[in-house]
Every structure is written in C-alpha cells, then in structure tokens.
Amino acid sequence: MARTTGAASAWQVVPEDSVHNLPFDLTRFVGRGAEVAAVTAALAEQRLITLTGPGGCGKTRLATRVAVEVLGRFPEGCWFVDLAATGDADLVPQLVAQALGVREQPGVPPPDVLTGALRERTLLVLLDNCEHVVEAAAALVHALLAGCPRVRVLATSRRSLGLPGEIVWRVPPLLHGDAVRLFVERARNRLPTFSLTPATSQAIGEICRGLDGLPLAIELATARITVLAAPEIAAMLSDQLELLAGGDRGVEPRHRSLEAALRWSHDLLDDPQRLFFARLSVFSGWWGLDAAAAAAPADQRPLDLLTVLVDQSLVVAEAGAGAGGTTRYRMLEPVRQFGLALLDEQDSMAAALAAHAACVLALTGQAATGLQGPEQLNWLHRLDDAEPDLRGAAATLAQTGDGERLARLGWHVWLFWWLRGRFSEGRQAMEQALAVPLSQQARARAMYVAGTMACGQADYRTAADLLDSSIRFAHGVGDTAVETYALSSAGFAAIGLEEQERGVELLERGVGLALSCGQPWAASFMSCFLGTIARGEGRLDRAEAQGRRALDLAESVGDREGAAMASHLLAGVAMDAGRDADAAARFREGLRLAAEVGDAPNVAFCLQGLATVDADLPRAVRLFSAAEALLSRVDAGGYVSAPDQEGMRQAVASARAGLGEAAFASAWASGQDLAPGEVLALALDRGPAREGTDPDGLTAREAEVLDLIAGGRANKQIASELSISVSTVEQHVTRIYSKIGARGRADATVHALRRSARR
C-alpha cells in the first residue's frame, strides 16, 4: 500500500513505510518543477537551506514537496514543525522536541536535550514559519547543526536565519503558464463546470499577471469564481485586497485573505520600517536607492531600512540588473497594493505621492542631461525601468493641477518619449499641463514638447502652431535652450507641411543659436535635418558638409543617436555620389549605433540603405525583407531620416527582376524570419555571437526565444519552430520579460536590437 500527497501537477506517491509527519495536501501541487529539483539537489550538498519570500508565495508547499522527494535519504525521518503555532520564542525548542518525539529532561535546557537525542540520527527537520521567532529559531538550528552532524534543516521564513553556511533560496513567483494552470485547477475545484474559452483564457492571463504570479493571491481569486466570471475578476484587480478576502475556512486565518498574509509580515516591522514600507508602495516600476532615500523617515538610514524589507521579502532586489550594473528594486503588485492601503488608512497618500513625484522629477532632471551624452545608454535603461513611475508622477501632477512641474517633467523626458515612440502619452501629458495657468517658461516648455510629439504623430499643422508659440514664449523669457529646440522641431514641422524654405530658415536659426549658447547636441541633429533637405535637393556637397558637422558634434558629446543619424545621412550622400563602398561602411556604422540605443526605425532605414548598395542580390533581398518586417512592428512616423519608400520599392523591384521570382521569394521569406541578432550578423558581416555570460542573465533557450519574439513570431510559431509546448514558450516569455523589464513585444524587439548590437 502507499499514500499520496501533493506533487507537481499530480499526486505524489509516498512509500507507506517512510518515517515522517509531513502534512497531507488537500489540493494538487501545481508547477514548481525546476524549483523542486534545484532545492532537492541543494539539500544533497548543504545542511541548512532557508526558503524565503513574501507571504503567500508558496514556501511551505514547496518545502513539503521537497521533503517528500528526499524522504529516501533520511532513514530516521523528515519532521515538520510549524512555528506559526506560537508567538513565544521560548517555546521553539519544545515544539521541535514534540514533533520529533523527544521528551524533556528535568534540569536540562531543551536545546541540549534535542542535541543529545539527535546526535547520531540521520534526519531532516522542516522548520516552517520562522520569521516571527527568528532569533530563537536561529539559535536552535545553530545548536543542532553544530552538535548533530547528520541532521539537515530546511526552513521557511519571510527573512533569513542569518547563520553561517545558510543557503538562502528566494522562492520566485509562479511562471505564467503554471500560474494559469493553478487558476484553472482551483477554479474547477470550486466550479466543476468551469471551462476555458478565448474570453476566459485572456482574462485568466490578465489575472495571473496582475497578481504577479503569487500563488496565494491566485487561489484567493478563484474563491470568487462561483459569483464572478473571470473577466469580471480581472476588472477588479485594481482593488486586490477587497477582491482577495474570501479564502477557505480550512486554512490558517493568516492565509484566508491576502491582507492577513501580508499583515503577518508587516507586524514584524518596527514603526519606522512600517512607515518606510508604506511610502515605498507608491513606486510602481523598478527603482533605486534614490527612491529609498525619498521614502525614508528623516531620522533613519535608508539603506538599513531597505535591507530589512528585502530580508523580510516585502521588496524584491535584483543585483546587477539595473542600468550600469546597479541593483534595482520593486514590490510585487499584491504587496504594493497592501502598502497603498496602509497609506490610505494613515491618511498619508497625498504626501507620499507628492514625495514620489519630487523623486521622479529629480531623477528625470539628471536624465535630461545624461540622455544627450556618453551615458545615454545607461539613462535609457534607467528610464525604461522607471517608466511606470514616470506615468505615475505625471498623473499625480495632472490631478493636483501642478502644471509647472508637469511641464518640467515633460521637458526632462521628451527625448525618452521620442526614442521610445511614446508620442500620444507625451502629448497628452503636456496638454494637461497647458490646461492650467503656467509661467511663460513652463508654457514654452510644454508647447515645445507637445509640438514635438505632434511631429512624431505627423500632425504637422498642430505641431507648427504649438512650436511657433513656444519660440515666442521662450524668446520672451530668454530661455535659449527651449527656443533652440523649438526652432528645430518647428523646422521639422514646416518640412512636413511642404514649406521647405521656411523649414530651412528655422533650422538654420536654430543651429546658429545652439552653437552660440553651447548646445552641440541640438546643433548636431539640426545639421542632420539640414543635410537631409540638401540631399533631397541634390546638393550633395552641402549635404555632406552638414552631415560631417553633425557627426563631429554628436561624437564630441558622446551622442550615439545623433551619430547614427549623421552616419545614415553621410551614407546616403555617398550612395547618391556612386561611392557604394563608402556608403556601405557608413550604413553599417549607423546600423550599429542605432541598434545600441534601440532606435528600431533607424535600424530599418540603415538596413534598407545597405541593401540598396549590396551587390549580393540574395543578401540584399533578405535585408530589404528584414527591414520591412521591423518597420511593420514599430512606429516610424515623424522620422526625418526615413528614406524615400518609393525609391526603396523600386530597388526591391530591381532585385526581383535580377534574381527571378523563385529565388526572390525564397530570399524574401528568409529575411522575414531573421531574428535581430541574425539580421545584424548578416548586415555587419559578423560571425556567430560569442559565447559567454549573457548580459541579461538569459539562458541560451531564453535568448533564442527573445530573438524569435523580436522576429515577429507568435507563441504558437515559436513552439512549433523549437519543438516545445506553447505553455513552455509562455514560461520562457514570462521569465524573459521579467529579466529585461519588457512590457510587451515592442519593448522586447527594441531590447533584442540593443543586445545584438553589443555582441
């Protein structure tokens, strides 16, 4: 005969003669195959492993599942001790003794009794829920490991025990595919008629992502499935504490609601730590030590407070994952919403949001300068991480009617919005700023940013009106920086309106002003615009002179984006002059630089130019095809460097005629399927990527999946191509997005381009 307990998506058979007191699961254990294998392997090498993570992440279920796996290694048993049963630290040794059947001895301290009884025994102690009695638990574990060489300890705690030799294993959220399976499994337990449809599948995906893959939160969400449809549950995710408050009576009270599970951790903090936690909850993206400093009470050290929250599993830390290899931090969404609820309880939300907006403004003030210099890549990555907080700060400033600071925020990040194609978002924020009374300087800034975003949307008439007003206001207050940039965008808008002469006049005024007031970055991209116009008029000498000036100015400040644009211009001039070898070299340099900063449209334009001068017709067709595929996935509106697409179509037609229909079709299909790394390798005449540590911490398979995502493949296509299941692809995608900070396929495509450029 045999008994069963929960296993990975099935029931695990446990030999009847095994010695243990492990709790039996009433529901099936879903997912966690990799985690079970990793912890099981670690227990073969290490004597103390502590599983840590926030309340509801599944520490106990994972630990008991691992204990079942290793029963055969411990002839004298695996013993489960639930320390949640006491709040008295002095009782910890007694609880362990009771679980192992060790009797007390008069006059002998309980730890000594335990050590003596277990000295020669080979067993595993599973010490569950140590966080509220962590000092006592740590003291006992230290005594056991020091005095009992064949005893091993697997602990679960929301914070580590802090002992020498301890392996701290942080339990991650469920992979997306496992989270969906958990939802479906538990929903069917409650409602046997529950079935998957296209509508419910999409809603369940939204629920699992919105709950950050936290198992307890997902299980609590399914408690509503008898009264709410999955799409209705998804629509209520903005109030997770209310939604996730109806757990089963058969579980511990602290697991009957998400709030109770999180309050258990919160109650272990002291008052300054609680205040710090609540204030940090307004940060919704990845953040750094500057956010910690903004949230810390005045008399406290931010790093000390942050260390406690990370140790208590209330904050997630990713070492080396931020810009420039820094550590970045975030809260899982259910944890963050609990913190926001605390702010509401304390009537402190307004003050916390004001501090958050001030912190974001300080960050973007640094970024405004950094985006135009040699640290451009790091600042782009930093703002990618902080983008949810940029939106949050903009919303706070708009809701409070603080148009002055909202205009300043837009002025700081307009280039980020431009490079990332956030034209509608930037324009809307500036329109909100302009809807309230502003100083002349703020109005000049907001009009400039709104007009520039309108250019990106090809709404040139509105842009021209906004930018003309910006020039006037900026000149009136002597703000030469705003006036310079507004002249540039106004020239761009005039060209879009086919007012070529006016456009050139505005740009030349802008270049002169930029050079006179020490703004080489602005002078660089305006020179590029002027060169592009001259090239279109056939004035190649002037175009080349403007392009060389633009390149020199960009390189003088370390601006990769400006250098990419200038290289593309100079390549086009060389192509028009019949210097194909020079053109190819320039296109390749522009391609490399554009890929580094993730400027997908300019990558595509350089690919098109390179294909035009490539004598190898099959390769040229593949490059044309890859460029078209990339342009279909990104917004290339408003790019002055965009080549004449009619000319590109003629070049493609010429290549088709030269190759013949069958060979052309084959090469075109091949180009459509190229991943970013393959495109750049083909275009730059590079060999395969060098092996080594992945810069984003991706596995080889994850890197392969990322390239396929960026190549436009859907999950089913990726699954078919790699001969793996769709659910496995979904798991890879979830991990990839988490590691690279992507919000979707467009972000993943941009990131893949940057990765490929670094190879």
C-alpha positions in Angstrom: 0.0 0.0 0.0 1.0 3.6 -0.5 -0.1 7.0 0.5 -0.3 10.1 -1.7 0.5 13.8 -1.2 0.6 16.9 -3.5 3.1 16.8 -6.4 3.9 18.9 -9.4 0.5 18.9 -11.2 -0.2 15.3 -10.0 -0.4 13.3 -6.8 2.9 12.1 -5.4 3.2 8.5 -4.2 4.9 8.2 -0.7 6.1 4.8 0.5 4.0 3.7 3.4 7.0 2.7 5.5 8.5 6.1 5.3 9.0 8.0 8.6 7.6 11.5 8.7 4.9 13.7 10.0 4.5 15.8 6.8 1.1 17.4 6.3 -1.1 16.0 3.6 -2.2 18.4 0.9 -5.9 18.6 0.1 -5.2 20.1 -3.3 -2.8 19.2 -6.0 0.6 20.8 -6.2 0.9 22.7 -9.4 4.2 23.7 -11.2 7.5 24.4 -9.5 9.3 21.5 -11.2 12.5 23.5 -11.6 12.4 24.8 -8.0 11.7 21.4 -6.5 14.7 19.9 -8.5 17.0 22.8 -7.5 16.2 22.7 -3.8 16.3 18.9 -3.7 19.8 19.0 -5.3 21.0 21.7 -2.9 19.9 19.6 0.1 22.3 16.9 -1.1 25.2 19.3 -0.6 24.1 21.8 2.1 22.9 21.3 5.7 20.8 24.4 6.0 18.6 25.8 3.4 16.0 28.6 4.1 13.3 29.3 1.6 12.3 32.9 1.8 9.7 35.0 0.0 6.6 37.2 0.7 3.5 35.8 2.4 1.6 33.6 0.0 4.5 32.8 -2.4 4.3 29.1 -1.7 7.2 28.5 0.7 5.5 25.8 2.8 4.1 23.9 -0.2 7.5 23.9 -1.9 9.3 22.8 1.3 6.9 19.9 2.0 7.1 18.8 -1.7 10.9 18.8 -1.5 10.7 16.9 1.8 8.6 14.2 0.0 11.3 14.0 -2.7 14.1 13.4 -0.2 12.4 11.0 2.2 14.6 8.1 1.0 17.7 10.0 2.0 16.7 10.2 5.7 16.1 6.8 7.3 15.1 8.4 10.6 12.6 10.7 9.0 11.5 14.1 7.8 9.9 16.1 10.6 7.6 19.1 10.1 7.5 21.7 12.8 5.1 24.7 12.3 6.3 27.6 14.4 3.3 29.7 13.4 1.6 27.9 16.3 3.5 30.0 18.9 4.4 33.6 19.4 6.6 32.7 22.3 10.2 32.3 21.3 11.0 30.3 24.4 8.7 27.5 23.2 10.5 26.9 19.9 12.8 24.1 21.3 9.7 22.5 22.9 7.8 22.5 19.6 10.6 20.9 17.8 11.1 18.3 20.6 7.4 17.4 20.5 7.4 16.9 16.7 10.4 14.6 16.9 9.1 12.7 20.0 11.9 13.9 22.3 11.0 14.1 25.9 12.0 16.9 28.2 14.6 16.1 30.9 14.4 17.9 34.3 17.1 20.5 34.8 18.5 20.1 31.2 17.9 23.0 28.7 15.6 21.9 25.8 18.3 22.7 23.1 20.7 20.4 24.9 18.1 17.6 25.2 17.5 17.8 21.5 21.1 17.9 20.6 21.8 14.8 22.7 18.9 12.9 21.3 19.6 13.7 17.7 23.4 13.4 17.8 23.6 10.1 15.9 20.4 10.3 13.9 20.1 11.0 10.2 17.0 13.1 9.6 15.6 16.3 8.1 13.9 19.0 10.2 11.5 21.1 8.2 11.1 24.3 10.3 8.1 26.2 8.9 7.3 29.9 9.5 10.4 31.1 11.4 10.1 34.8 10.8 8.3 35.9 14.0 10.6 33.9 16.2 13.7 34.1 14.0 16.3 34.7 16.8 15.1 31.6 18.8 14.8 29.5 15.6 18.3 30.5 14.5 19.8 29.7 17.9 18.3 26.3 18.0 19.3 25.5 14.4 22.8 26.5 15.1 22.9 24.2 18.1 21.5 21.3 16.1 23.9 21.7 13.2 26.9 22.1 15.4 26.1 19.1 17.6 24.3 16.7 15.2 26.4 16.1 12.1 23.8 14.0 10.2 20.9 16.4 10.8 19.8 18.8 8.0 17.4 21.7 8.2 15.0 23.0 5.6 13.4 26.2 6.9 10.8 28.6 5.6 10.8 32.2 6.7 10.0 35.6 5.3 13.5 36.5 6.4 16.7 34.5 6.6 18.0 33.0 9.8 21.4 34.8 9.4 23.6 31.8 10.2 27.0 30.8 8.8 26.6 28.3 6.0 23.0 29.1 5.4 21.8 28.9 1.8 19.0 31.5 1.3 16.8 30.4 -1.6 14.2 33.0 -2.6 11.0 31.5 -3.8 10.1 33.3 -7.1 6.5 33.9 -8.3 5.0 31.2 -10.4 5.8 31.1 -14.1 3.0 32.4 -16.1 2.0 29.1 -17.6 2.0 27.5 -14.1 0.0 30.4 -12.7 -2.7 29.9 -15.3 -2.8 26.2 -14.6 -3.1 26.8 -10.9 -6.0 29.2 -11.5 -7.8 26.7 -13.7 -7.2 23.8 -11.3 -8.5 25.7 -8.3 -11.4 27.2 -10.3 -12.5 23.7 -11.3 -12.3 22.6 -7.7 -14.9 25.2 -6.8 -16.9 25.1 -10.0 -16.6 21.8 -11.9 -18.3 23.3 -14.9 -15.6 25.9 -15.3 -14.2 25.8 -18.8 -11.6 27.7 -20.8 -12.8 29.9 -23.7 -11.0 32.6 -25.6 -12.5 35.2 -23.4 -11.7 33.4 -20.1 -8.2 32.5 -21.3 -7.4 36.1 -21.9 -8.9 37.2 -18.6 -7.0 34.5 -16.6 -3.8 35.6 -18.2 -4.5 39.2 -17.1 -5.4 38.0 -13.5 -2.2 36.0 -13.2 0.0 38.8 -14.5 -1.8 41.4 -12.3 -1.2 39.2 -9.2 2.5 38.8 -10.1 2.2 35.0 -10.1 1.7 34.9 -6.3 0.1 31.5 -5.6 -2.0 32.6 -2.5 -3.4 35.6 -4.4 -4.3 33.3 -7.4 -6.0 30.8 -5.1 -7.9 33.5 -3.3 -9.0 35.0 -6.7 -10.6 31.6 -7.6 -12.7 31.8 -4.5 -14.8 34.4 -6.4 -15.3 32.2 -9.5 -18.7 31.0 -8.2 -20.1 34.5 -8.2 -17.9 36.4 -10.8 -16.8 35.4 -14.3 -13.0 35.5 -15.0 -13.3 38.8 -17.0 -15.1 40.4 -14.0 -12.4 39.2 -11.6 -9.8 40.7 -14.0 -11.6 44.0 -14.0 -11.4 44.2 -10.2 -7.6 43.8 -9.9 -7.2 47.5 -9.0 -8.6 46.6 -5.5 -6.8 43.3 -4.8 -7.2 43.4 -1.0 -11.0 43.6 -1.3 -11.1 41.0 -4.1 -8.8 38.5 -2.3 -10.5 38.3 1.0 -12.6 35.2 0.8 -10.4 32.1 1.5 -11.5 28.7 2.6 -12.3 28.0 6.3 -10.0 25.0 6.3 -6.8 27.0 6.0 -5.0 29.1 8.7 -6.6 32.5 9.3 -3.5 34.3 8.0 -4.0 32.6 4.6 -7.7 33.3 4.4 -7.1 36.7 2.8 -4.2 38.4 1.1 -4.3 41.2 3.6 -4.0 38.8 6.5 -1.0 37.1 4.9 0.8 40.4 4.3 -0.1 41.9 7.6 1.7 39.0 9.3 4.9 40.2 7.7 4.0 43.9 8.3 3.5 43.3 12.0 7.1 42.1 12.3 8.4 45.6 11.4 9.0 48.4 13.8 7.3 51.8 13.3 9.9 53.5 11.1 10.1 50.3 8.9 6.3 50.3 8.5 6.3 53.9 7.5 9.1 53.3 5.0 7.3 50.3 3.5 4.0 52.2 3.1 5.8 55.2 1.5 7.7 53.0 -0.9 4.5 51.4 -2.2 3.8 54.4 -4.4 6.7 53.4 -6.6 5.2 51.0 -9.3 8.2 50.3 -11.5 11.8 49.2 -10.8 13.5 51.8 -8.6 16.9 52.5 -7.0 18.4 53.9 -3.8 17.2 57.4 -4.7 13.6 56.2 -4.1 14.6 54.6 -0.8 16.1 57.9 0.3 12.9 59.7 -0.7 10.7 57.3 1.3 12.8 57.1 4.5 11.8 58.9 7.6 14.2 61.9 8.3 15.9 60.3 11.3 16.5 56.9 9.6 19.2 55.4 7.3 17.5 54.4 4.0 19.9 51.5 3.3 19.3 49.9 6.7 15.5 50.2 6.2 15.7 48.8 2.7 17.8 45.9 3.9 15.1 44.9 6.4 12.4 45.0 3.7 14.4 42.9 1.4 15.2 40.4 4.2 11.5 40.3 5.1 10.6 39.6 1.5 8.5 42.7 1.1 10.8 44.1 -1.6 12.4 42.2 -4.5 16.0 43.0 -5.2 17.8 42.2 -8.5 21.5 42.6 -8.2 23.2 44.0 -11.3 20.0 44.1 -13.3 19.7 47.9 -13.3 21.4 50.5 -15.6 25.1 50.3 -15.3 25.0 47.1 -13.4 23.3 48.6 -10.3 20.8 46.8 -8.1 17.2 47.5 -8.8 14.2 47.0 -6.6 10.4 46.6 -6.8 7.4 45.3 -4.9 5.2 42.6 -6.2 1.9 44.1 -7.1 -0.2 42.5 -4.4 2.4 43.6 -1.8 2.4 47.1 -3.2 -1.4 47.4 -3.1 -1.3 46.4 0.6 1.2 49.2 1.2 -1.1 51.7 -0.6 -4.0 50.6 1.6 -1.9 51.4 4.6 -1.2 54.8 3.3 -5.0 55.3 2.9 -5.5 54.1 6.5 -3.0 56.6 7.7 -4.4 59.4 5.5 -0.9 59.8 4.1 -1.4 59.1 0.4 -1.2 62.7 -0.8 2.1 63.3 1.0 3.6 60.0 -0.3 2.5 60.8 -3.9 4.0 64.3 -3.6 7.3 62.9 -2.4 7.1 60.3 -5.2 6.6 63.0 -7.8 9.5 65.0 -6.4 11.8 61.9 -6.5 10.8 61.2 -10.1 11.4 64.8 -11.1 14.9 64.7 -9.6 15.7 61.5 -11.5 14.4 62.9 -14.8 16.4 66.1 -14.2 19.6 64.0 -14.2 18.3 62.0 -17.1 17.8 65.1 -19.2 21.5 65.8 -19.3 22.5 62.1 -19.4 20.4 61.3 -22.4 22.5 63.7 -24.5 25.9 62.4 -23.7 28.1 59.4 -23.3 25.9 57.9 -20.6 22.9 57.8 -23.0 22.5 54.0 -23.0 22.5 53.8 -19.2 19.9 56.6 -18.9 17.7 55.0 -21.5 17.8 51.7 -19.5 17.2 53.6 -16.2 14.1 55.3 -17.6 12.9 52.1 -19.1 12.9 50.7 -15.6 11.3 53.8 -14.2 8.6 54.3 -16.9 5.7 53.2 -14.7 6.8 55.8 -12.2 7.1 58.5 -14.9 3.5 57.8 -15.7 2.5 57.8 -12.0 4.3 61.1 -11.4 2.7 62.7 -14.5 -0.7 61.5 -13.3 -0.2 63.0 -9.8 0.9 66.3 -11.1 -2.0 66.5 -13.5 -4.5 65.5 -10.9 -3.2 68.1 -8.5 -3.2 70.8 -11.2 0.6 71.3 -10.8 1.2 72.3 -14.4 4.5 73.9 -13.7 6.2 70.7 -12.5 4.3 68.6 -15.1 5.8 70.9 -17.8 9.2 70.4 -16.2 8.8 66.6 -16.3 7.9 66.7 -20.0 10.9 68.9 -20.7 13.2 66.4 -18.9 12.0 63.3 -20.7 10.8 64.4 -24.1 13.8 62.7 -25.8 13.0 59.4 -24.0 9.4 59.7 -25.1 10.6 60.3 -28.7 13.1 57.5 -28.8 10.5 55.1 -27.3 7.7 56.2 -29.6 5.5 57.5 -26.7 4.1 60.3 -28.8 0.5 60.1 -27.6 1.5 59.8 -24.0 3.8 62.7 -24.0 1.4 64.9 -25.9 -1.5 64.2 -23.6 0.6 65.0 -20.5 1.7 68.3 -22.0 -1.9 69.2 -23.0 -2.9 68.6 -19.4 -0.2 71.0 -18.3 -1.3 73.6 -20.8 -4.9 73.4 -19.4 -3.9 75.3 -16.2 -2.3 78.7 -15.7 1.5 78.5 -16.3 4.5 80.7 -16.2 5.8 81.8 -19.6 8.8 79.4 -19.3 6.6 76.4 -18.3 4.2 77.2 -21.2 7.2 77.4 -23.6 8.4 74.0 -22.5 5.0 72.3 -22.6 4.3 73.7 -26.0 7.7 72.6 -27.3 7.2 69.0 -26.0 3.6 68.8 -27.2 4.5 70.2 -30.6 7.4 67.7 -30.9 5.2 64.8 -30.0 2.7 66.0 -32.6 5.5 65.9 -35.2 6.1 62.3 -34.2 2.4 61.7 -35.0 2.8 63.5 -38.3 0.2 66.1 -37.1 2.3 68.9 -38.6 -0.3 71.7 -38.6 -1.0 71.4 -34.9 2.7 71.0 -34.2 3.6 74.1 -36.2 1.1 76.3 -34.2 2.4 74.9 -30.8 6.0 75.3 -31.8 5.6 78.9 -33.1 4.1 79.8 -29.7 6.9 78.0 -27.9 9.5 80.0 -29.8 7.7 83.3 -28.9 7.4 82.5 -25.2 10.9 81.1 -24.8 12.4 84.2 -26.5 10.4 86.4 -24.2 11.8 84.9 -21.1 15.3 84.4 -22.5 15.3 80.6 -22.4 17.6 79.9 -25.2 17.5 76.1 -24.7 13.8 75.9 -25.3 14.0 78.4 -28.1 16.7 76.3 -29.8 14.8 73.0 -29.6 11.6 74.7 -30.6 13.2 76.1 -33.7 14.4 72.6 -34.6 11.0 71.0 -34.3 9.3 73.9 -36.0 11.6 73.5 -39.0 10.7 69.8 -39.0 7.0 70.6 -38.9 7.4 73.1 -41.8 9.1 70.5 -43.9 6.2 68.2 -43.1 3.8 70.8 -44.4 6.0 71.1 -47.5 7.1 74.6 -46.6 10.7 73.8 -47.4 12.1 77.4 -47.5 10.6 78.2 -44.1 11.8 74.9 -42.7 15.4 75.6 -43.7 15.3 79.1 -42.4 14.0 77.9 -38.9 16.7 75.2 -38.8 19.5 77.5 -39.7 18.4 79.9 -37.0 18.3 77.0 -34.6 21.8 75.8 -35.4 23.2 79.3 -35.0 21.5 79.8 -31.7 22.7 76.3 -30.5 26.3 76.9 -31.4 26.3 80.4 -29.8 25.0 79.2 -26.5 26.9 76.0 -26.2 24.4 73.3 -27.2 26.3 71.0 -29.6 23.8 68.2 -29.2 21.0 70.3 -30.6 23.2 71.7 -33.3 24.1 68.1 -34.3 20.6 66.9 -35.1 19.5 70.2 -36.7 22.5 69.9 -39.0 21.3 66.4 -39.8 17.9 67.8 -40.8 19.5 70.4 -43.0 21.7 67.9 -44.6 18.8 65.6 -45.4 17.0 68.5 -47.0 20.1 69.4 -49.1 20.4 65.8 -50.2 16.8 65.7 -51.3 17.5 68.8 -53.4 20.5 67.1 -55.0 23.0 69.5 -53.3 25.4 66.7 -52.2 28.3 68.9 -51.3 26.2 70.9 -48.8 24.5 67.7 -47.6 27.9 66.1 -46.9 29.2 69.2 -45.1 26.1 69.3 -42.8 26.5 65.5 -42.2 30.1 65.8 -41.2 29.4 68.7 -38.9 26.5 66.7 -37.3 28.8 63.7 -36.8 31.6 65.7 -35.3 29.2 67.5 -32.9 27.5 64.2 -31.9 30.8 62.5 -31.3 32.1 65.5 -29.2 29.3 64.8 -26.6 29.2 61.0 -27.0 25.7 61.0 -28.5 25.1 57.7 -30.2 21.7 58.5 -31.5 23.0 61.7 -33.2 26.0 59.8 -34.6 23.7 57.2 -36.0 21.5 59.8 -37.8 24.6 61.5 -39.2 26.1 58.3 -40.4 22.9 57.4 -42.2 22.9 60.9 -43.9 26.6 60.6 -45.0 25.9 57.0 -46.2 23.0 58.3 -48.4 25.2 61.1 -49.8 27.9 58.6 -50.7 25.3 56.3 -52.3 24.0 59.2 -54.4 27.5 60.1 -55.5 28.1 56.5 -56.6 30.6 55.7 -53.8 29.0 52.4 -52.8 31.8 51.1 -50.7 31.9 54.2 -48.6 28.1 54.2 -48.4 28.1 50.6 -47.1 30.6 51.4 -44.4 28.6 54.4 -43.3 25.3 52.5 -43.3 26.9 49.7 -41.2 28.1 52.3 -38.6 24.7 53.9 -38.4 23.1 50.5 -38.1 25.4 49.5 -35.2 24.8 52.8 -33.3 21.0 52.8 -33.9 20.8 49.2 -32.6 22.8 50.1 -29.5 20.2 52.7 -28.4 17.3 50.6 -29.5 16.2 53.0 -32.3 14.3 50.5 -34.4 13.2 52.8 -37.2 16.7 54.0 -37.9 17.9 50.4 -37.8 15.4 49.6 -40.5 16.4 52.6 -42.6 20.1 51.6 -42.4 19.2 48.1 -43.5 17.3 49.5 -46.5 20.3 51.7 -47.5 22.8 48.8 -47.0 20.6 46.6 -49.2 20.5 49.2 -51.9 24.2 49.2 -52.4 24.8 45.5 -51.8 25.9 43.7 -55.0 25.0 40.3 -53.4 21.3 40.2 -54.5 20.1 37.4 -52.3 21.6 39.1 -49.3 20.2 42.5 -50.4 16.7 41.0 -50.6 17.0 39.4 -47.2 18.0 42.8 -45.7 15.1 44.6 -47.5 12.7 42.0 -46.2 14.1 42.2 -42.6 13.8 46.0 -42.7 10.1 45.8 -43.9 9.3 43.3 -41.1 10.9 45.6 -38.5 9.0 48.6 -39.8 5.8 46.7 -39.6 6.3 46.3 -35.8 7.4 49.8 -34.8 6.1 53.4 -35.2 8.4 55.2 -37.7 6.2 58.2 -38.1 7.9 61.6 -38.0 11.5 60.4 -38.8 13.2 62.9 -41.0 15.9 60.4 -41.8 13.3 58.0 -43.4 14.4 57.2 -46.9 12.1 57.6 -49.9 10.0 54.5 -49.6 9.0 54.7 -53.3 12.7 54.5 -54.1 13.1 51.5 -51.8 10.2 49.8 -53.6 11.9 50.4 -57.0 15.2 48.9 -55.6 13.3 45.9 -54.4 11.6 45.5 -57.8 15.0 45.7 -59.5 16.4 43.0 -57.2 13.3 40.8 -58.0 14.0 41.2 -61.7 17.7 40.4 -61.2 17.1 37.2 -59.2 14.0 35.8 -60.8 10.7 35.2 -59.0 11.5 31.9 -57.3 14.9 33.0 -55.9 13.5 36.3 -54.8 10.6 34.7 -53.0 12.9 32.4 -51.1 15.3 35.2 -50.1 12.4 37.4 -49.1 10.8 34.7 -46.9 14.2 34.1 -45.3 14.6 37.8 -44.4 11.1 37.9 -42.8 12.2 35.1 -40.4 15.5 36.6 -39.3 15.9 37.4 -35.6 17.6 40.8 -34.7 20.9 39.1 -34.0 20.8 37.3 -37.3 20.0 40.5 -39.2 22.9 42.4 -37.6 25.3 39.5 -38.2 24.2 39.4 -41.9 24.4 43.2 -42.3 27.6 43.7 -40.4 29.4 40.7 -41.9 29.8 39.2 -38.4 30.2 35.6 -37.5 28.1 33.9 -34.8 27.7 35.6 -31.5 30.5 35.0 -29.0 29.7 32.5 -26.2 29.9 33.7 -22.6 27.7 35.0 -19.8 24.5 36.5 -21.1 24.4 40.2 -20.2 20.7 39.9 -19.2 21.1 36.6 -17.4 19.1 34.8 -20.1 19.6 31.1 -20.7 20.5 30.0 -24.2 16.9 29.0 -24.8 15.5 32.2 -23.5 17.9 34.2 -25.7 16.6 32.1 -28.6 13.0 32.8 -27.7 13.7 36.5 -27.4 15.2 36.6 -30.9 12.1 34.8 -32.3 9.8 37.2 -30.5 11.7 40.1 -32.0 11.5 38.4 -35.3 7.7 38.7 -35.2 6.8 35.1 -34.2 3.7 34.3 -32.2 4.0 31.9 -29.3 2.5 29.0 -31.3 5.0 29.6 -34.1 7.9 29.7 -31.6 6.6 26.4 -30.1 6.5 24.8 -33.5 9.9 26.0 -34.5 11.6 24.9 -31.3 9.6 21.7 -30.9 8.4 22.7 -27.4 4.9 23.2 -26.0 3.1 26.6 -26.1 3.0 26.6 -22.3 6.8 26.2 -22.2 7.1 29.2 -24.6 4.8 31.2 -22.3 7.0 30.4 -19.3 10.1 31.5 -21.3 8.4 34.7 -22.3 7.4 35.5 -18.7 10.9 35.0 -17.5 12.4 37.0 -20.4 10.1 39.9 -19.8 10.9 39.9 -16.1 14.7 39.8 -16.7 14.7 42.5 -19.4 11.9 44.7 -18.0 9.8 44.5 -21.1 6.1 45.3 -21.1 5.3 43.6 -24.4 6.6 42.5 -27.8 7.5 46.0 -29.0 9.8 46.6 -25.9 11.3 43.1 -26.4 12.1 43.9 -30.1 13.9 47.1 -29.1 15.8 45.3 -26.3 16.8 42.5 -28.7 18.2 45.1 -31.1 20.3 46.5 -28.3 21.5 43.1 -27.3 22.5 42.2 -30.8 24.5 45.4 -31.2 26.5 44.5 -28.1 27.6 41.1 -29.4 
